[in-house]
Amino acid sequence: MDFETTTCISLHDLDILTTAASQFGIPLHSFIVRLVIFAAKKEKAKPKAFTSIAYRKRDKQNPWKRVHLYLEYREYEYLLDIKKVWKMSVARA
Protein backbone atom coordinates (compact mmCIF):
# COMPACT_ATOMS: atom_id res chain seq x y z
CA MET A 1 0.00 0.00 0.00
CA ASP A 2 1.38 3.35 -1.01
CA PHE A 3 -1.19 5.83 0.32
CA GLU A 4 -3.51 6.14 3.27
CA THR A 5 -6.53 8.43 3.30
CA THR A 6 -9.80 8.66 5.17
CA THR A 7 -13.44 9.06 4.29
CA CYS A 8 -16.52 9.44 6.43
CA ILE A 9 -19.39 6.97 6.03
CA SER A 10 -22.75 6.97 7.77
CA LEU A 11 -23.09 4.31 10.45
CA HIS A 12 -25.99 2.70 8.57
CA ASP A 13 -24.02 2.46 5.32
CA LEU A 14 -20.94 1.29 7.20
CA ASP A 15 -22.89 -1.67 8.60
CA ILE A 16 -24.02 -2.61 5.08
CA LEU A 17 -20.49 -2.31 3.67
CA THR A 18 -18.98 -4.28 6.55
CA THR A 19 -21.44 -7.12 6.01
CA ALA A 20 -20.79 -7.17 2.26
CA ALA A 21 -17.01 -7.11 2.74
CA SER A 22 -17.18 -10.04 5.14
CA GLN A 23 -19.31 -12.01 2.66
CA PHE A 24 -16.59 -11.56 0.04
CA GLY A 25 -13.86 -12.27 2.58
CA ILE A 26 -11.90 -9.07 1.96
CA PRO A 27 -10.99 -6.18 4.27
CA LEU A 28 -13.44 -3.30 4.48
CA HIS A 29 -10.98 -0.74 3.10
CA SER A 30 -10.29 -2.91 0.02
CA PHE A 31 -14.01 -3.45 -0.55
CA ILE A 32 -14.74 0.29 -0.41
CA VAL A 33 -11.94 1.17 -2.84
CA ARG A 34 -13.03 -1.54 -5.30
CA LEU A 35 -16.65 -0.45 -4.99
CA VAL A 36 -15.83 3.20 -5.76
CA ILE A 37 -13.71 2.21 -8.77
CA PHE A 38 -16.47 -0.10 -10.03
CA ALA A 39 -19.08 2.65 -9.63
CA ALA A 40 -16.88 5.15 -11.47
CA LYS A 41 -16.46 2.76 -14.39
CA LYS A 42 -20.17 1.86 -14.57
CA GLU A 43 -21.66 5.32 -14.02
CA LYS A 44 -20.92 7.48 -17.00
CA ALA A 45 -21.18 10.93 -15.45
CA LYS A 46 -20.46 13.87 -17.69
CA PRO A 47 -17.33 15.86 -16.90
CA LYS A 48 -18.08 19.19 -15.23
CA ALA A 49 -16.04 22.21 -16.24
CA PHE A 50 -15.65 25.41 -14.25
CA THR A 51 -17.48 24.13 -11.17
CA SER A 52 -16.28 23.47 -7.66
CA ILE A 53 -16.04 20.02 -6.13
CA ALA A 54 -19.32 18.72 -4.66
CA TYR A 55 -19.11 17.49 -1.09
CA ARG A 56 -21.79 15.75 0.95
CA LYS A 57 -23.91 17.80 3.31
CA ARG A 58 -23.69 17.09 7.02
CA ASP A 59 -26.65 15.26 8.50
CA LYS A 60 -26.91 15.38 12.29
CA GLN A 61 -29.63 12.72 12.21
CA ASN A 62 -27.27 10.22 10.59
CA PRO A 63 -23.83 10.28 12.28
CA TRP A 64 -20.68 9.39 10.35
CA LYS A 65 -17.64 7.32 11.19
CA ARG A 66 -14.20 7.96 9.78
CA VAL A 67 -12.83 4.98 7.84
CA HIS A 68 -9.20 4.60 6.81
CA LEU A 69 -8.53 3.55 3.22
CA TYR A 70 -5.23 2.10 2.06
CA LEU A 71 -4.56 2.64 -1.62
CA GLU A 72 -2.03 1.51 -4.15
CA TYR A 73 -0.54 4.25 -6.28
CA ARG A 74 -2.68 3.41 -9.33
CA GLU A 75 -5.87 3.39 -7.24
CA TYR A 76 -4.96 6.73 -5.70
CA GLU A 77 -4.35 8.25 -9.13
CA TYR A 78 -7.69 6.91 -10.40
CA LEU A 79 -9.57 8.40 -7.45
CA LEU A 80 -7.85 11.74 -8.04
CA ASP A 81 -9.01 11.59 -11.66
CA ILE A 82 -12.59 11.03 -10.48
CA LYS A 83 -12.29 14.10 -8.31
CA LYS A 84 -10.78 16.23 -11.09
CA VAL A 85 -13.00 15.18 -13.99
CA TRP A 86 -16.38 14.75 -12.34
CA LYS A 87 -15.80 17.37 -9.61
CA MET A 88 -16.92 14.88 -6.99
CA SER A 89 -15.28 14.00 -3.70
CA VAL A 90 -14.47 10.32 -3.30
CA ALA A 91 -16.77 10.17 -0.29
CA ARG A 92 -19.65 11.25 -2.48
CA ALA A 93 -18.88 8.84 -5.32
Secondary structure as the mmCIF struct_conf table of DSSP 4:
data_model
#
loop_
_struct_conf.conf_type_id
_struct_conf.id
_struct_conf.beg_label_comp_id
_struct_conf.beg_label_asym_id
_struct_conf.beg_label_seq_id
_struct_conf.end_label_comp_id
_struct_conf.end_label_asym_id
_struct_conf.end_label_seq_id
STRN STRN1 PHE A 3 SER A 10
HELX_RH_AL_P HELX_RH_AL_P1 LEU A 11 PHE A 24
TURN_TY1_P TURN_TY1_P1 GLY A 25 GLY A 25
BEND BEND1 ILE A 26 ILE A 26
HELX_RH_AL_P HELX_RH_AL_P2 LEU A 28 LYS A 42
BEND BEND2 GLU A 43 GLU A 43
HELX_LH_PP_P HELX_LH_PP_P1 ALA A 45 PRO A 47
BEND BEND3 PHE A 50 PHE A 50
HELX_LH_PP_P HELX_LH_PP_P2 SER A 52 ILE A 53
STRN STRN2 ALA A 54 ALA A 54
HELX_LH_PP_P HELX_LH_PP_P3 ARG A 56 ARG A 58
TURN_TY1_P TURN_TY1_P2 LYS A 60 GLN A 61
BEND BEND4 ASN A 62 ASN A 62
STRN STRN3 TRP A 64 LEU A 71
HELX_RH_AL_P HELX_RH_AL_P3 TYR A 73 TRP A 86
STRN STRN4 MET A 88 MET A 88
TURN_TY1_P TURN_TY1_P3 VAL A 90 ARG A 92
#
